[in-house]
Amino acid sequence: MPSSPPVVPPPPTALVRRARKINRVLADTYPDAKCELDFADPLQLLVATVLSAQSTDKRVNLVTPQVFARYPDAAALAGADRAVLEEIIRPTGFFRAKTDAVIRLSQALVERFDGQVPGRLADLVTLPGVGRKTANVVLGNAFGIPGITVDTHFKRLSIRFGWTTQSDPDKIEAEVGALFPRKDWVMLCHHVIWHGRRRCHARNPACGACPVAALCPGYGEGETDPVKAAKLVREPRG
């Protein structure tokens, strides 16, 4: 059974207001923010999310149509020829481990959930290779169930924004979640992740071209000259 995120005390009112203002500005900046993995149903999103580890969404999106054309459901994936599946997903990297993960989670879906992806966090995290991050991606985007996806971008920006000082994803999930209404969690993650991919990079963030610069405690970690910073803004590889 998964552990629940730790209970955190109510955050200071000023922090809540600043955090929500940042989210509103990011929402205006990225009105098209969404999950950048292509999927048609919960199984496709679950598999795509597993394949996205140490890869880019764009690369995964090139591979998944081939996967699901050959293996359209959990039963087909559970019985997939390992060598064939490995070759298909090879471009995503770590293809042997990912093949093993996809086959094993598909077998678990068939054996325990009648081949259907469950819509509960407690069930999802019992699947091989599925942790809270992957589960929240699936719940939020395939089922419309609020959750916070703490990927590398969300973790980095949550710390830069001063929303948390934690490094543990479960603690970040709890502390950041306390700043926002549950109904905002899914889109919050999209806004933050899009910002992390486009402007607030791990190295040399585009501070001088950042729409939330005046609200960010981390302002100045990157290029502050507006002209130079504008050149750092980019469309992500995924």
PyMOL commands that set and color helices and strands:
alter all, ss='L'
color gray80, all
select helices_A, chain A and resi 13-29+42-51+57-70+74-78+82-92+95-113+121-124+132-143+152-160+169-177+182-198+207-209+213-215+226-230
alter helices_A, ss='H'
color red, helices_A
deselect
rebuild
show_as cartoon
